Amino acid sequence: MSPPLATLPLAPAIGIGLLAGGAVGLLHFVGLRYTVRLLAAGRTGLALASQGLRVLLSALLLAALFHFGLAALLAGFAGFLVARHMLLRDRAATHAPPVREPRP
């Protein structure tokens, strides 16, 4: 019989949480961009399905990380937020308004 996952040492639990949270976070926020495009195109049914899938995937990840312990769960949240920050920073860099020079 294998030991419960909650007895996982701290470092591997944090590593698993960060990697899983980052990967699912990237999928979640790329999917959000897709969902918004669907809504803008008037495809509400498909957009709602996409939204449900994103939320379900994120919830399943957090439930799975809970079984690895609190450290893995918190690291998963952190990975999720790091993925969000990376995508927002990338989006801001590619869609930044032009810088205007002040007039003398």
N, CA, C and O atoms as CSV, one atom per row, in Angstrom:
chain,resi,resn,atom,element,x,y,z
A,1,MET,N,N,0.844,-1.181,0.000
A,1,MET,CA,C,0.000,0.000,0.000
A,1,MET,C,C,0.884,1.237,0.000
A,1,MET,O,O,1.838,1.316,0.774
A,2,SER,N,N,0.579,2.200,-0.856
A,2,SER,CA,C,1.393,3.408,-0.949
A,2,SER,C,C,0.946,4.427,0.097
A,2,SER,O,O,-0.220,4.450,0.493
A,3,PRO,N,N,1.892,5.278,0.545
A,3,PRO,CA,C,1.527,6.296,1.525
A,3,PRO,C,C,0.649,7.368,0.894
A,3,PRO,O,O,0.678,7.549,-0.324
A,4,PRO,N,N,-0.128,8.079,1.701
A,4,PRO,CA,C,-0.968,9.146,1.137
A,4,PRO,C,C,-0.114,10.245,0.504
A,4,PRO,O,O,1.017,10.489,0.924
A,5,LEU,N,N,-0.666,10.887,-0.491
A,5,LEU,CA,C,0.077,11.924,-1.202
A,5,LEU,C,C,0.392,13.125,-0.336
A,5,LEU,O,O,1.345,13.852,-0.620
A,6,ALA,N,N,-0.381,13.353,0.709
A,6,ALA,CA,C,-0.156,14.517,1.563
A,6,ALA,C,C,1.153,14.420,2.321
A,6,ALA,O,O,1.610,15.416,2.882
A,7,THR,N,N,1.773,13.241,2.354
A,7,THR,CA,C,3.054,13.094,3.030
A,7,THR,C,C,4.218,13.391,2.098
A,7,THR,O,O,5.369,13.138,2.455
A,8,LEU,N,N,3.950,13.914,0.933
A,8,LEU,CA,C,4.988,14.281,-0.023
A,8,LEU,C,C,5.872,15.355,0.596
A,8,LEU,O,O,5.352,16.288,1.209
A,9,PRO,N,N,7.203,15.254,0.453
A,9,PRO,CA,C,8.081,16.301,1.000
A,9,PRO,C,C,7.756,17.667,0.401
A,9,PRO,O,O,7.149,17.768,-0.665
A,10,LEU,N,N,8.171,18.703,1.103
A,10,LEU,CA,C,7.796,20.074,0.749
A,10,LEU,C,C,8.281,20.483,-0.642
A,10,LEU,O,O,7.498,21.011,-1.432
A,11,ALA,N,N,9.549,20.251,-0.954
A,11,ALA,CA,C,10.097,20.711,-2.236
A,11,ALA,C,C,9.397,20.062,-3.438
A,11,ALA,O,O,9.007,20.779,-4.359
A,12,PRO,N,N,9.222,18.737,-3.465
A,12,PRO,CA,C,8.493,18.174,-4.605
A,12,PRO,C,C,7.036,18.636,-4.683
A,12,PRO,O,O,6.499,18.811,-5.777
A,13,ALA,N,N,6.401,18.832,-3.541
A,13,ALA,CA,C,5.013,19.299,-3.547
A,13,ALA,C,C,4.927,20.693,-4.157
A,13,ALA,O,O,4.017,20.982,-4.934
A,14,ILE,N,N,5.871,21.549,-3.807
A,14,ILE,CA,C,5.882,22.909,-4.368
A,14,ILE,C,C,6.184,22.856,-5.867
A,14,ILE,O,O,5.558,23.569,-6.651
A,15,GLY,N,N,7.137,22.020,-6.263
A,15,GLY,CA,C,7.469,21.893,-7.681
A,15,GLY,C,C,6.294,21.397,-8.505
A,15,GLY,O,O,5.998,21.934,-9.572
A,16,ILE,N,N,5.630,20.370,-8.001
A,16,ILE,CA,C,4.452,19.837,-8.702
A,16,ILE,C,C,3.376,20.908,-8.802
A,16,ILE,O,O,2.760,21.076,-9.854
A,17,GLY,N,N,3.149,21.630,-7.715
A,17,GLY,CA,C,2.127,22.677,-7.708
A,17,GLY,C,C,2.434,23.787,-8.691
A,17,GLY,O,O,1.557,24.218,-9.439
A,18,LEU,N,N,3.685,24.258,-8.695
A,18,LEU,CA,C,4.054,25.345,-9.610
A,18,LEU,C,C,3.925,24.925,-11.067
A,18,LEU,O,O,3.387,25.668,-11.888
A,19,LEU,N,N,4.417,23.740,-11.386
A,19,LEU,CA,C,4.347,23.284,-12.779
A,19,LEU,C,C,2.907,23.050,-13.235
A,19,LEU,O,O,2.503,23.495,-14.309
A,20,ALA,N,N,2.149,22.352,-12.408
A,20,ALA,CA,C,0.763,22.074,-12.788
A,20,ALA,C,C,-0.065,23.353,-12.835
A,20,ALA,O,O,-0.848,23.553,-13.763
A,21,GLY,N,N,0.106,24.219,-11.837
A,21,GLY,CA,C,-0.633,25.479,-11.812
A,21,GLY,C,C,-0.272,26.376,-12.981
A,21,GLY,O,O,-1.141,27.019,-13.569
A,22,GLY,N,N,1.018,26.419,-13.322
A,22,GLY,CA,C,1.444,27.226,-14.467
A,22,GLY,C,C,0.893,26.713,-15.779
A,22,GLY,O,O,0.439,27.490,-16.620
A,23,ALA,N,N,0.935,25.390,-15.954
A,23,ALA,CA,C,0.430,24.808,-17.200
A,23,ALA,C,C,-1.073,25.017,-17.346
A,23,ALA,O,O,-1.545,25.427,-18.406
A,24,VAL,N,N,-1.821,24.739,-16.288
A,24,VAL,CA,C,-3.269,24.919,-16.358
A,24,VAL,C,C,-3.619,26.409,-16.433
A,24,VAL,O,O,-4.600,26.783,-17.075
A,25,GLY,N,N,-2.827,27.252,-15.785
A,25,GLY,CA,C,-3.050,28.688,-15.879
A,25,GLY,C,C,-2.878,29.199,-17.306
A,25,GLY,O,O,-3.663,30.021,-17.778
A,26,LEU,N,N,-1.846,28.705,-17.990
A,26,LEU,CA,C,-1.660,29.093,-19.392
A,26,LEU,C,C,-2.850,28.653,-20.245
A,26,LEU,O,O,-3.365,29.425,-21.055
A,27,LEU,N,N,-3.275,27.417,-20.055
A,27,LEU,CA,C,-4.444,26.939,-20.803
A,27,LEU,C,C,-5.686,27.761,-20.469
A,27,LEU,O,O,-6.475,28.093,-21.354
A,28,HIS,N,N,-5.853,28.085,-19.193
A,28,HIS,CA,C,-7.025,28.825,-18.742
A,28,HIS,C,C,-7.091,30.210,-19.388
A,28,HIS,O,O,-8.133,30.610,-19.907
A,29,PHE,N,N,-5.988,30.928,-19.354
A,29,PHE,CA,C,-6.025,32.307,-19.838
A,29,PHE,C,C,-5.932,32.414,-21.358
A,29,PHE,O,O,-6.435,33.378,-21.933
A,30,VAL,N,N,-5.306,31.454,-22.013
A,30,VAL,CA,C,-5.379,31.413,-23.482
A,30,VAL,C,C,-6.813,31.076,-23.890
A,30,VAL,O,O,-7.342,31.627,-24.855
A,31,GLY,N,N,-7.430,30.164,-23.139
A,31,GLY,CA,C,-8.834,29.840,-23.386
A,31,GLY,C,C,-9.751,31.020,-23.137
A,31,GLY,O,O,-10.766,31.176,-23.815
A,32,LEU,N,N,-9.402,31.847,-22.175
A,32,LEU,CA,C,-10.200,33.054,-21.909
A,32,LEU,C,C,-10.179,33.987,-23.117
A,32,LEU,O,O,-11.208,34.553,-23.489
A,33,ARG,N,N,-9.022,34.143,-23.717
A,33,ARG,CA,C,-8.924,34.979,-24.924
A,33,ARG,C,C,-9.816,34.407,-26.031
A,33,ARG,O,O,-10.504,35.148,-26.734
A,34,TYR,N,N,-9.793,33.089,-26.172
A,34,TYR,CA,C,-10.631,32.421,-27.175
A,34,TYR,C,C,-12.112,32.618,-26.853
A,34,TYR,O,O,-12.913,32.881,-27.750
A,35,THR,N,N,-12.478,32.492,-25.574
A,35,THR,CA,C,-13.870,32.666,-25.157
A,35,THR,C,C,-14.365,34.073,-25.457
A,35,THR,O,O,-15.489,34.250,-25.929
A,36,VAL,N,N,-13.541,35.066,-25.187
A,36,VAL,CA,C,-13.933,36.455,-25.450
A,36,VAL,C,C,-14.119,36.686,-26.944
A,36,VAL,O,O,-15.038,37.394,-27.355
A,37,ARG,N,N,-13.255,36.094,-27.752
A,37,ARG,CA,C,-13.413,36.228,-29.210
A,37,ARG,C,C,-14.709,35.582,-29.685
A,37,ARG,O,O,-15.382,36.105,-30.573
A,38,LEU,N,N,-15.056,34.434,-29.086
A,38,LEU,CA,C,-16.321,33.791,-29.440
A,38,LEU,C,C,-17.504,34.667,-29.060
A,38,LEU,O,O,-18.453,34.803,-29.832
A,39,LEU,N,N,-17.451,35.255,-27.883
A,39,LEU,CA,C,-18.541,36.145,-27.461
A,39,LEU,C,C,-18.654,37.346,-28.382
A,39,LEU,O,O,-19.757,37.755,-28.744
A,40,ALA,N,N,-17.519,37.909,-28.761
A,40,ALA,CA,C,-17.536,39.075,-29.654
A,40,ALA,C,C,-18.095,38.721,-31.026
A,40,ALA,O,O,-18.675,39.571,-31.702
A,41,ALA,N,N,-17.920,37.471,-31.438
A,41,ALA,CA,C,-18.426,37.031,-32.736
A,41,ALA,C,C,-19.892,36.605,-32.661
A,41,ALA,O,O,-20.487,36.253,-33.679
A,42,GLY,N,N,-20.478,36.637,-31.457
A,42,GLY,CA,C,-21.875,36.280,-31.311
A,42,GLY,C,C,-22.126,34.788,-31.156
A,42,GLY,O,O,-23.270,34.348,-31.264
A,43,ARG,N,N,-21.107,34.015,-30.912
A,43,ARG,CA,C,-21.243,32.563,-30.760
A,43,ARG,C,C,-21.341,32.223,-29.276
A,43,ARG,O,O,-20.427,31.642,-28.692
A,44,THR,N,N,-22.466,32.596,-28.685
A,44,THR,CA,C,-22.655,32.508,-27.244
A,44,THR,C,C,-22.620,31.080,-26.725
A,44,THR,O,O,-22.016,30.827,-25.684
A,45,GLY,N,N,-23.241,30.156,-27.408
A,45,GLY,CA,C,-23.276,28.767,-26.959
A,45,GLY,C,C,-21.887,28.159,-26.847
A,45,GLY,O,O,-21.558,27.520,-25.848
A,46,LEU,N,N,-21.080,28.359,-27.873
A,46,LEU,CA,C,-19.720,27.839,-27.863
A,46,LEU,C,C,-18.874,28.558,-26.814
A,46,LEU,O,O,-18.012,27.945,-26.184
A,47,ALA,N,N,-19.118,29.846,-26.627
A,47,ALA,CA,C,-18.382,30.606,-25.608
A,47,ALA,C,C,-18.709,30.095,-24.209
A,47,ALA,O,O,-17.819,29.983,-23.366
A,48,LEU,N,N,-19.973,29.786,-23.956
A,48,LEU,CA,C,-20.349,29.243,-22.648
A,48,LEU,C,C,-19.746,27.868,-22.420
A,48,LEU,O,O,-19.334,27.547,-21.305
A,49,ALA,N,N,-19.692,27.059,-23.458
A,49,ALA,CA,C,-19.058,25.748,-23.346
A,49,ALA,C,C,-17.564,25.887,-23.049
A,49,ALA,O,O,-17.012,25.150,-22.233
A,50,SER,N,N,-16.931,26.825,-23.711
A,50,SER,CA,C,-15.515,27.080,-23.477
A,50,SER,C,C,-15.280,27.558,-22.043
A,50,SER,O,O,-14.327,27.138,-21.387
A,51,GLN,N,N,-16.146,28.426,-21.574
A,51,GLN,CA,C,-16.047,28.928,-20.204
A,51,GLN,C,C,-16.197,27.784,-19.198
A,51,GLN,O,O,-15.425,27.680,-18.245
A,52,GLY,N,N,-17.183,26.940,-19.418
A,52,GLY,CA,C,-17.397,25.808,-18.519
A,52,GLY,C,C,-16.209,24.862,-18.494
A,52,GLY,O,O,-15.825,24.377,-17.430
A,53,LEU,N,N,-15.624,24.595,-19.652
A,53,LEU,CA,C,-14.465,23.720,-19.737
A,53,LEU,C,C,-13.270,24.318,-18.997
A,53,LEU,O,O,-12.561,23.606,-18.287
A,54,ARG,N,N,-13.046,25.616,-19.159
A,54,ARG,CA,C,-11.931,26.276,-18.467
A,54,ARG,C,C,-12.098,26.199,-16.956
A,54,ARG,O,O,-11.149,25.882,-16.241
A,55,VAL,N,N,-13.294,26.485,-16.472
A,55,VAL,CA,C,-13.548,26.461,-15.034
A,55,VAL,C,C,-13.425,25.040,-14.492
A,55,VAL,O,O,-12.854,24.827,-13.422
A,56,LEU,N,N,-13.959,24.072,-15.226
A,56,LEU,CA,C,-13.880,22.681,-14.791
A,56,LEU,C,C,-12.437,22.208,-14.712
A,56,LEU,O,O,-12.054,21.566,-13.733
A,57,LEU,N,N,-11.635,22.509,-15.714
A,57,LEU,CA,C,-10.236,22.105,-15.725
A,57,LEU,C,C,-9.478,22.727,-14.555
A,57,LEU,O,O,-8.687,22.050,-13.898
A,58,SER,N,N,-9.713,24.001,-14.296
A,58,SER,CA,C,-9.040,24.675,-13.183
A,58,SER,C,C,-9.468,24.096,-11.843
A,58,SER,O,O,-8.636,23.906,-10.955
A,59,ALA,N,N,-10.741,23.817,-11.690
A,59,ALA,CA,C,-11.237,23.240,-10.441
A,59,ALA,C,C,-10.681,21.835,-10.220
A,59,ALA,O,O,-10.333,21.476,-9.096
A,60,LEU,N,N,-10.598,21.044,-11.282
A,60,LEU,CA,C,-10.031,19.707,-11.156
A,60,LEU,C,C,-8.561,19.760,-10.767
A,60,LEU,O,O,-8.099,18.940,-9.973
A,61,LEU,N,N,-7.827,20.713,-11.318
A,61,LEU,CA,C,-6.425,20.858,-10.943
A,61,LEU,C,C,-6.294,21.172,-9.461
A,61,LEU,O,O,-5.497,20.549,-8.760
A,62,LEU,N,N,-7.069,22.129,-8.984
A,62,LEU,CA,C,-6.964,22.518,-7.576
A,62,LEU,C,C,-7.390,21.386,-6.657
A,62,LEU,O,O,-6.809,21.204,-5.587
A,63,ALA,N,N,-8.388,20.630,-7.059
A,63,ALA,CA,C,-8.810,19.477,-6.258
A,63,ALA,C,C,-7.708,18.419,-6.229
A,63,ALA,O,O,-7.465,17.806,-5.190
A,64,ALA,N,N,-7.045,18.201,-7.361
A,64,ALA,CA,C,-5.954,17.224,-7.401
A,64,ALA,C,C,-4.773,17.694,-6.559
A,64,ALA,O,O,-4.162,16.900,-5.843
A,65,LEU,N,N,-4.452,18.983,-6.645
A,65,LEU,CA,C,-3.329,19.506,-5.859
A,65,LEU,C,C,-3.611,19.452,-4.364
A,65,LEU,O,O,-2.685,19.337,-3.562
A,66,PHE,N,N,-4.861,19.533,-3.990
A,66,PHE,CA,C,-5.226,19.441,-2.578
A,66,PHE,C,C,-4.780,18.103,-1.991
A,66,PHE,O,O,-4.433,18.024,-0.813
A,67,HIS,N,N,-4.790,17.058,-2.807
A,67,HIS,CA,C,-4.384,15.734,-2.339
A,67,HIS,C,C,-2.872,15.627,-2.128
A,67,HIS,O,O,-2.403,14.723,-1.436
A,68,PHE,N,N,-2.113,16.548,-2.723
A,68,PHE,CA,C,-0.669,16.583,-2.508
A,68,PHE,C,C,-0.298,17.402,-1.271
A,68,PHE,O,O,0.858,17.389,-0.848
A,69,GLY,N,N,-1.248,18.101,-0.700
A,69,GLY,CA,C,-1.002,18.885,0.500
A,69,GLY,C,C,-1.212,20.371,0.264
A,69,GLY,O,O,-1.381,20.828,-0.866
A,70,LEU,N,N,-1.196,21.108,1.360
A,70,LEU,CA,C,-1.435,22.546,1.304
A,70,LEU,C,C,-0.343,23.276,0.528
A,70,LEU,O,O,-0.629,24.229,-0.197
A,71,ALA,N,N,0.904,22.836,0.676
A,71,ALA,CA,C,2.004,23.490,-0.044
A,71,ALA,C,C,1.807,23.372,-1.555
A,71,ALA,O,O,2.024,24.338,-2.288
A,72,ALA,N,N,1.401,22.201,-2.018
A,72,ALA,CA,C,1.170,22.012,-3.453
A,72,ALA,C,C,-0.001,22.864,-3.926
A,72,ALA,O,O,0.045,23.433,-5.017
A,73,LEU,N,N,-1.045,22.954,-3.114
A,73,LEU,CA,C,-2.208,23.755,-3.483
A,73,LEU,C,C,-1.839,25.235,-3.597
A,73,LEU,O,O,-2.210,25.896,-4.567
A,74,LEU,N,N,-1.116,25.747,-2.617
A,74,LEU,CA,C,-0.709,27.158,-2.654
A,74,LEU,C,C,0.268,27.425,-3.796
A,74,LEU,O,O,0.204,28.473,-4.439
A,75,ALA,N,N,1.163,26.490,-4.046
A,75,ALA,CA,C,2.077,26.647,-5.177
A,75,ALA,C,C,1.314,26.597,-6.503
A,75,ALA,O,O,1.687,27.276,-7.460
A,76,GLY,N,N,0.256,25.800,-6.561
A,76,GLY,CA,C,-0.577,25.764,-7.763
A,76,GLY,C,C,-1.254,27.094,-8.018
A,76,GLY,O,O,-1.327,27.556,-9.157
A,77,PHE,N,N,-1.755,27.714,-6.943
A,77,PHE,CA,C,-2.321,29.062,-7.076
A,77,PHE,C,C,-1.264,30.038,-7.579
A,77,PHE,O,O,-1.529,30.863,-8.454
A,78,ALA,N,N,-0.066,29.932,-7.015
A,78,ALA,CA,C,1.019,30.825,-7.431
A,78,ALA,C,C,1.369,30.606,-8.897
A,78,ALA,O,O,1.557,31.573,-9.634
A,79,GLY,N,N,1.460,29.352,-9.333
A,79,GLY,CA,C,1.743,29.063,-10.739
A,79,GLY,C,C,0.659,29.596,-11.655
A,79,GLY,O,O,0.945,30.088,-12.746
A,80,PHE,N,N,-0.573,29.498,-11.216
A,80,PHE,CA,C,-1.702,30.019,-11.975
A,80,PHE,C,C,-1.562,31.535,-12.158
A,80,PHE,O,O,-1.761,32.057,-13.255
A,81,LEU,N,N,-1.218,32.229,-11.076
A,81,LEU,CA,C,-1.064,33.682,-11.141
A,81,LEU,C,C,0.162,34.096,-11.945
A,81,LEU,O,O,0.134,35.122,-12.625
A,82,VAL,N,N,1.233,33.316,-11.879
A,82,VAL,CA,C,2.416,33.611,-12.688
A,82,VAL,C,C,2.075,33.479,-14.172
A,82,VAL,O,O,2.505,34.298,-14.984
A,83,ALA,N,N,1.310,32.460,-14.521
A,83,ALA,CA,C,0.891,32.295,-15.923
A,83,ALA,C,C,0.050,33.485,-16.364
A,83,ALA,O,O,0.216,33.987,-17.476
A,84,ARG,N,N,-0.843,33.934,-15.504
A,84,ARG,CA,C,-1.679,35.103,-15.823
A,84,ARG,C,C,-0.810,36.336,-16.048
A,84,ARG,O,O,-1.011,37.085,-17.004
A,85,HIS,N,N,0.152,36.534,-15.161
A,85,HIS,CA,C,1.034,37.692,-15.278
A,85,HIS,C,C,1.846,37.635,-16.577
A,85,HIS,O,O,2.007,38.651,-17.253
A,86,MET,N,N,2.354,36.452,-16.922
A,86,MET,CA,C,3.137,36.316,-18.148
A,86,MET,C,C,2.308,36.649,-19.376
A,86,MET,O,O,2.773,37.360,-20.267
A,87,LEU,N,N,1.086,36.143,-19.431
A,87,LEU,CA,C,0.239,36.406,-20.595
A,87,LEU,C,C,-0.188,37.863,-20.670
A,87,LEU,O,O,-0.260,38.430,-21.760
A,88,LEU,N,N,-0.473,38.477,-19.530
A,88,LEU,CA,C,-0.841,39.889,-19.547
A,88,LEU,C,C,0.335,40.767,-19.946
A,88,LEU,O,O,0.163,41.736,-20.686
A,89,ARG,N,N,1.517,40.438,-19.467
A,89,ARG,CA,C,2.700,41.214,-19.821
A,89,ARG,C,C,2.992,41.075,-21.305
A,89,ARG,O,O,3.340,42.054,-21.967
A,90,ASP,N,N,2.852,39.859,-21.833
A,90,ASP,CA,C,3.057,39.620,-23.257
A,90,ASP,C,C,2.029,40.394,-24.081
A,90,ASP,O,O,2.366,40.987,-25.106
A,91,ARG,N,N,0.798,40.383,-23.635
A,91,ARG,CA,C,-0.277,41.091,-24.344
A,91,ARG,C,C,-0.048,42.601,-24.315
A,91,ARG,O,O,-0.269,43.283,-25.316
A,92,ALA,N,N,0.390,43.119,-23.179
A,92,ALA,CA,C,0.635,44.561,-23.067
A,92,ALA,C,C,1.810,44.981,-23.936
A,92,ALA,O,O,1.799,46.071,-24.508
A,93,ALA,N,N,2.823,44.129,-24.042
A,93,ALA,CA,C,3.993,44.469,-24.845
A,93,ALA,C,C,3.663,44.494,-26.331
A,93,ALA,O,O,4.216,45.306,-27.072
A,94,THR,N,N,2.774,43.620,-26.773
A,94,THR,CA,C,2.462,43.570,-28.196
A,94,THR,C,C,1.350,44.535,-28.591
A,94,THR,O,O,1.199,44.846,-29.772
A,95,HIS,N,N,0.570,45.014,-27.625
A,95,HIS,CA,C,-0.543,45.904,-27.939
A,95,HIS,C,C,-0.445,47.229,-27.193
A,95,HIS,O,O,-1.463,47.857,-26.900
A,96,ALA,N,N,0.749,47.645,-26.892
A,96,ALA,CA,C,0.930,48.910,-26.174
A,96,ALA,C,C,0.661,50.081,-27.118
A,96,ALA,O,O,1.033,50.039,-28.290
A,97,PRO,N,N,0.018,51.117,-26.604
A,97,PRO,CA,C,-0.193,52.292,-27.458
A,97,PRO,C,C,1.141,52.985,-27.724
A,97,PRO,O,O,2.068,52.884,-26.920
A,98,PRO,N,N,1.236,53.682,-28.841
A,98,PRO,CA,C,2.500,54.361,-29.136
A,98,PRO,C,C,2.781,55.440,-28.094
A,98,PRO,O,O,1.872,56.095,-27.584
A,99,VAL,N,N,4.047,55.601,-27.800
A,99,VAL,CA,C,4.470,56.604,-26.823
A,99,VAL,C,C,4.547,57.955,-27.505
A,99,VAL,O,O,5.189,58.096,-28.546
A,100,ARG,N,N,3.893,58.948,-26.921
A,100,ARG,CA,C,3.913,60.288,-27.490
A,100,ARG,C,C,4.960,61.121,-26.765
A,100,ARG,O,O,5.072,61.100,-25.540
A,101,GLU,N,N,5.699,61.834,-27.548
A,101,GLU,CA,C,6.704,62.737,-26.974
A,101,GLU,C,C,5.986,64.019,-26.541
A,101,GLU,O,O,5.141,64.534,-27.274
A,102,PRO,N,N,6.314,64.527,-25.371
A,102,PRO,CA,C,5.677,65.770,-24.941
A,102,PRO,C,C,6.142,66.939,-25.817
A,102,PRO,O,O,7.297,67.010,-26.239
A,103,ARG,N,N,5.214,67.835,-26.069
A,103,ARG,CA,C,5.546,69.017,-26.870
A,103,ARG,C,C,6.159,70.084,-25.994
A,103,ARG,O,O,5.709,70.311,-24.871
A,104,PRO,N,N,7.183,70.740,-26.506
A,104,PRO,CA,C,7.831,71.805,-25.698
A,104,PRO,C,C,6.999,73.050,-25.587
A,104,PRO,O,O,7.414,74.014,-24.945
